[in-house]
Amino acid sequence: MTTLKLLDYSLNFITYEDILELIKKDILQKGKFCQIISLNPENLLLMKQNPQFEKLVVSSQTLIPDGVGMVVAAKLLAGVTLRRLPGVELMDRLLRHSAQHRLRCLLIGGSANFAELTQNCYQKKNPELTNKGFQAISSIKKPNQTEMAALKRIVSLIKPHLVFVAFGSPAQELWIEKNKYLFKGCLVIGVGGGFAMLSGVLPRAPRFLQYLGLEWLYRLFQEPWRIRRQTKLLSFIFLMLKDKFRNK
């Protein structure tokens, strides 16, 4: 684990290897609950607007640097090199790992049927993979009792080791924390738009753009409406430079 101080926050980042160790020791051997939180510049700024989300992130021992902005900030502000680990990439690697080690996976979706599409896509590639994908909650802001009852039944039936939740941040992280009693013995990860990408509905950026840290630009071309969200990067850059020169 690497602890960094970024924008007045003390944040604890882990690697993919750390996550595999968590699965082996805490999930499989001890039956604990663990939530992995993907942190990028956008939801780092959201922390300043949402005290509940802020508290959850700061108290977490299992953050991953999702987004080139986090890597740049760590280098600029702390002189530390972080290995970028996008949530969608983590999910892909863990699903493949699960197929090899016979782990049970549950994919919980919000809108559309992306969870089911992702399940089918990976099931074809890895027939030995034991997973279940379904649209659990139509509106994360107003989950109804029928939906939650159905979810509880499925979790009880499948007894998953890994759970992937796609409601968008920070709603998915707060929902996971609120309902962690359901996921004892589970590693739970909020994956945002990961299902859309891994199912092929929304193609991921070419490898060379991923390497250059320009995946966000490729996605902006796919979804021009994201321009409003990308403008938050200017605020992040401003705060990062302000923090850098303040500490000189």
C-alpha positions as a printed Julia matrix, in Angstrom:
248×3 Matrix{Float64}:
   0.0     0.0     0.0
   1.16    3.53   -0.82
  -0.1     6.42    1.31
  -0.04    9.84   -0.34
  -1.13   13.3     0.67
  -3.03   14.84   -2.24
  -5.0    18.09   -2.0
  -5.03   17.94    1.81
  -6.2    14.31    1.83
  -4.22   11.33    3.07
  -5.07    8.57    0.58
  -4.17    4.88    0.59
  -3.54    3.28   -2.81
  -3.03   -0.4    -3.54
  -1.86   -2.38   -6.57
  -3.37   -5.26   -8.53
  -1.03   -7.62   -6.68
  -2.35   -6.28   -3.36
  -5.9    -7.0    -4.52
  -5.06  -10.61   -5.39
  -3.61  -10.97   -1.89
  -6.8    -9.51   -0.4
  -8.88  -12.03   -2.32
  -6.72  -14.91   -1.13
  -6.46  -13.96    2.54
  -9.38  -11.69    3.49
 -12.11  -12.92    1.13
 -11.47  -16.64    0.67
  -9.84  -17.45    4.02
 -11.47  -15.01    6.44
 -14.79  -14.25    4.71
 -14.45  -10.49    5.12
 -16.08   -7.66    3.17
 -13.82   -5.36    1.16
 -14.67   -2.44   -1.11
 -12.24   -1.24   -3.79
 -12.73    2.43   -4.73
 -11.49    3.83   -8.05
 -10.24    7.38   -7.6
  -9.84    9.88  -10.43
  -9.66   13.7   -10.58
 -13.41   14.02  -11.02
 -14.46   12.1    -7.94
 -11.58   13.59   -5.96
 -13.27   16.94   -6.54
 -16.65   15.39   -5.67
 -15.27   14.63   -2.22
 -15.23   18.35   -1.47
 -18.95   18.56   -2.3
 -20.11   15.32   -0.66
 -19.02   14.85    2.99
 -20.33   11.29    3.08
 -18.3    10.29    0.05
 -15.3    12.21    1.39
 -15.4    10.27    4.66
 -15.68    6.95    2.83
 -12.7     7.62    0.55
 -10.43    9.02    3.26
 -11.12    6.05    5.55
 -10.54    3.51    2.76
  -7.4     1.38    2.76
  -8.1     0.12   -0.75
  -8.05    2.89   -3.35
  -6.84    2.43   -6.91
  -5.56    5.27   -9.17
  -8.09    5.34  -12.01
  -7.1     8.06  -14.44
  -3.83    9.58  -15.6
  -4.6    12.68  -13.52
  -4.0    10.74  -10.3
  -0.66    9.47  -11.57
   0.43   12.99  -12.55
  -0.75   14.43   -9.23
   1.15   11.79   -7.23
   4.35   12.53   -9.14
   4.0    16.31   -9.04
   2.84   16.71   -5.45
   4.5    13.78   -3.71
   7.27   12.65   -6.04
   5.8     9.15   -6.05
   5.19    6.95   -9.08
   1.78    5.26   -9.08
   0.84    2.56  -11.54
  -2.45    3.55  -13.13
  -5.15    0.9   -12.69
  -8.41    1.85  -14.45
 -11.5     0.25  -12.95
 -12.5    -1.28  -16.29
  -9.06   -2.88  -16.63
  -9.2    -4.19  -13.07
 -12.59   -5.74  -13.73
 -11.34   -7.44  -16.91
  -8.31   -8.88  -15.15
 -10.33  -10.07  -12.17
 -12.94  -11.78  -14.34
 -10.16  -13.65  -16.12
  -8.56  -14.48  -12.77
 -11.92  -15.76  -11.52
 -12.25  -18.1   -14.47
  -8.84  -19.59  -13.7
  -9.49  -19.98   -9.97
 -13.17  -20.92   -9.98
 -14.37  -17.81   -8.19
 -18.02  -16.8    -8.37
 -18.81  -13.33   -9.73
 -21.91  -11.15   -9.57
 -22.44   -8.21  -11.95
 -25.02   -5.72  -10.7
 -26.24   -3.2   -13.26
 -28.42   -0.14  -13.24
 -29.86    1.01  -16.53
 -30.19   -1.08  -19.71
 -28.91   -4.67  -19.8
 -25.16   -4.06  -19.87
 -24.55   -6.43  -16.93
 -26.18   -9.31  -18.8
 -24.29   -8.46  -22.0
 -20.99   -8.41  -20.12
 -21.8   -11.74  -18.48
 -22.59  -13.35  -21.83
 -19.48  -11.89  -23.43
 -17.15  -13.32  -20.79
 -19.04  -16.61  -20.53
 -18.37  -17.26  -24.22
 -14.66  -16.53  -23.82
 -14.35  -18.39  -20.51
 -16.96  -21.19  -20.23
 -15.57  -22.15  -16.82
 -16.43  -18.7   -15.41
 -19.22  -18.8   -12.83
 -20.97  -15.46  -12.96
 -24.36  -13.8   -12.95
 -25.25  -10.42  -14.43
 -28.57   -8.63  -13.99
 -30.24   -5.24  -13.77
 -30.81   -5.01  -10.05
 -31.98   -1.47   -9.43
 -33.58    0.78  -12.02
 -32.95    3.97  -10.02
 -30.11    4.03   -7.5
 -31.64    7.13   -5.89
 -34.91    5.3    -5.23
 -34.31    1.55   -4.87
 -37.57   -0.19   -4.05
 -38.17   -3.07   -1.67
 -38.97   -5.56   -4.43
 -35.65   -4.9    -6.17
 -33.68   -5.16   -2.94
 -35.46   -8.39   -1.98
 -34.6    -9.91   -5.37
 -30.98   -8.83   -4.98
 -30.74  -10.4    -1.51
 -32.09  -13.69   -2.88
 -29.54  -13.76   -5.7
 -26.62  -12.91   -3.41
 -27.72  -15.63   -1.0
 -28.07  -18.14   -3.83
 -24.83  -17.39   -5.68
 -22.63  -16.54   -2.69
 -20.26  -14.52   -4.88
 -16.6   -13.86   -4.16
 -16.39  -10.82   -6.44
 -19.15   -8.26   -7.0
 -19.07   -5.51   -9.65
 -21.54   -2.64   -9.31
 -22.29   -0.13  -12.09
 -24.37    2.82  -10.88
 -21.9     5.64  -11.45
 -19.78    7.45   -8.89
 -20.24    8.36   -6.08
 -23.7     6.73   -5.94
 -22.29    3.22   -6.4
 -19.65    3.6    -3.66
 -22.15    4.98   -1.16
 -24.66    2.24   -2.04
 -22.03   -0.46   -1.54
 -21.07    0.97    1.85
 -24.71    1.2     2.94
 -25.45   -2.39    1.88
 -22.16   -4.06    2.82
 -24.05   -6.37    5.19
 -25.2    -8.19    2.04
 -21.67   -8.85    0.85
 -19.86  -10.65    3.61
 -17.0   -12.62    2.08
 -17.06  -10.44   -1.04
 -14.68   -8.07   -2.78
 -16.96   -5.35   -4.15
 -15.94   -2.8    -6.8
 -17.84    0.1    -8.36
 -17.12    0.06  -12.09
 -19.18    2.97  -13.47
 -19.37    2.52  -17.24
 -17.26   -0.63  -17.18
 -20.08   -2.94  -18.33
 -20.71   -0.85  -21.44
 -17.03   -1.06  -22.38
 -16.41   -4.72  -21.57
 -19.59   -5.83  -23.35
 -18.43   -4.03  -26.5
 -21.33   -1.57  -26.54
 -18.9     1.3   -25.94
 -15.48    0.5   -27.48
 -12.46    1.24  -25.34
  -9.69    3.49  -26.63
  -6.9     1.93  -28.72
  -3.9     0.68  -26.77
  -1.61    3.52  -27.82
  -4.08    6.12  -26.47
  -4.34    4.17  -23.21
  -0.54    4.16  -22.98
  -0.39    7.92  -23.59
  -3.04    8.55  -20.93
  -5.5     9.94  -23.5
  -8.31    7.46  -23.0
 -10.44   10.3   -21.61
 -10.11   12.14  -24.94
 -11.23    9.12  -26.94
 -14.25    8.72  -24.69
 -15.06   12.4   -25.13
 -15.28   11.85  -28.89
 -17.64    8.93  -28.27
 -19.78   10.85  -25.78
 -19.54   14.61  -26.48
 -21.92   15.34  -23.6
 -19.04   14.5   -21.25
 -17.45   17.87  -22.06
 -19.19   19.36  -19.03
 -17.57   16.78  -16.81
 -14.15   17.2   -18.44
 -14.13   20.92  -17.6
 -13.71   19.83  -13.98
 -10.19   18.84  -14.94
  -9.35   22.55  -15.08
 -10.39   22.89  -11.45
  -8.29   19.86  -10.57
  -5.23   21.26  -12.36
  -5.69   24.61  -10.6
  -5.91   22.98   -7.17
  -2.97   20.72   -7.93
  -0.73   23.66   -8.95
  -1.94   25.71   -5.98
  -1.02   22.84   -3.65
   2.37   22.43   -5.35
   3.44   26.06   -4.98
   1.96   26.41   -1.5
   4.2    23.65   -0.23
   7.39   25.03   -1.78
